[in-house]
Amino acid sequence: MGSLIIEGPAKLSGAVKISGSKNSALPILAATLLFDERVILENIPDLMDIHTMIEILSAARCKVIFSNGVATIDPPTNPNTDIPYELVRKMRASFNVLGPLAAKFQKASVSLPGGCSIGVRPVDYHLEGLQKLGFSTNIEHGIVTAKLEKKVDEVIISLPFPSVGATEHIMTTAAILDGTHTIIENAAMEPEIEDLAIFLNQAGCKILGAGTRRIEVFGVKKVYGCVHRIIPDRIEAGTYIIAIAATMGDALVENLNVSHLISLFDVLRSSKVNLSQICEDKVRVSMNQRPDPVKIQVTPYPGFPTDLQPQIIAFLSRAQGTSTVTETVFKSRFQHVDELRRFGARIEVSDGTAIVHGVEKLSGTQVSATDLRAAAALVIAGLMANGTTLISEVDQIFRGYEKVVEKLSSLSAVIQYRE
Ligand code: EPZ
């Protein structure tokens, strides 16, 4: 595991271009298992998690070529439907290949995803959804086997929580259950769900209501090869926007979709960040004071995203007053707080809420990253702090941020990666 060394304080300036969305590319890559024809996906970010998903498709014997942001996927001639543990263990999103494989080939096995530092990460909503779609699911020695047992004409699946992964998994699996009418209630509304539905509908599926709480899927017999461009990564964009504001910089963020970040923009404007030159795919961010304190509820989309919660806490650690950030998606997602305290931040956590007492200055220190978005928060704190910061265990940041050292350097950060 390598380390990042950051010289602070920085004032980020210049311009940064946002890459394609990791959390849109992963479910769409999993959905290519439904196809008998070539699929071409553009604007795919070059990330560790993308390579893991490509390894999984290759394990299913798809032929995948990935270069210059374009993935070309050809279906397997002799498919393998038992995906090995060592691949699925690496990344939770891998679990979402179970349904498409089982729908396409009647039976498939995938290992249960492990937990991670942001929570237990159960898959009960996924399994209940597959069962309602007519699959039997059996778990033995940590391996889940799904088998298509019967055809279902009409089914309503009400999710106890608007789970992104469960919504994507059920929608993708139902897409090719020919003649099955599936209704998903309390569905997740994230832009990545809409992007997945646009991709599948382009291929001949019949999915209505993606992006709302109620999605209808009319299963079709066959999907057709197509070309699809992945939407911009709203979490990468939000991370850079917060970093520019946190360093009291002035910079341009390009190739994003502004409409995916309304809840973040509302919070930043309340804390006196200037957001201007706004048009569909670019925004200018500038800040010339310590932020005003704010109260934030982290909720499913369109609320404030949990994947920007660690980063916004780093930003608010230097506010002129006390802010609160209440997490309702992953209640224990506060591992980054202990590390932020090492910079001199004054943060308490109680009952799913972080209380952030703003301080005037942070000072550079040694910290270690616990998960992908915590790593991003520590980078922001290192850019804000006076002095040198060393972030160890940092390789996981490359799971979600393409060319992060190069992009931050282009914003005039003084940062280097050491193996
Ligand atoms: C997706 O994870 C994202 N990952 C996460 O981003 C993101 O934080 C999360 O959605 C919430 O927005 C990808 O898209 C690859 P959930 P997912 O199912 O689908 C509970 C990142 O940093 N739950 O919406 O796993 C669960 O425990 C990652 O890019 C069940 O109880 O999240 C959690 O409390 C981190 N049973 C809540 O629902 C289930 O069967 C939301 O989880 C499924 C979920």
Boltz pocket constraint, residues with backbone or C-beta under 6 A from the ligand:
constraints:
  - pocket:
      binder: B
      contacts: [[A, 22], [A, 23], [A, 26], [A, 92], [A, 93], [A, 119], [A, 120], [A, 121], [A, 122], [A, 123], [A, 124], [A, 125], [A, 126], [A, 127], [A, 161], [A, 162], [A, 163], [A, 164], [A, 165], [A, 166], [A, 306], [A, 307], [A, 328], [A, 329], [A, 330], [A, 331], [A, 372], [A, 373], [A, 400]]
      max_distance: 6.0
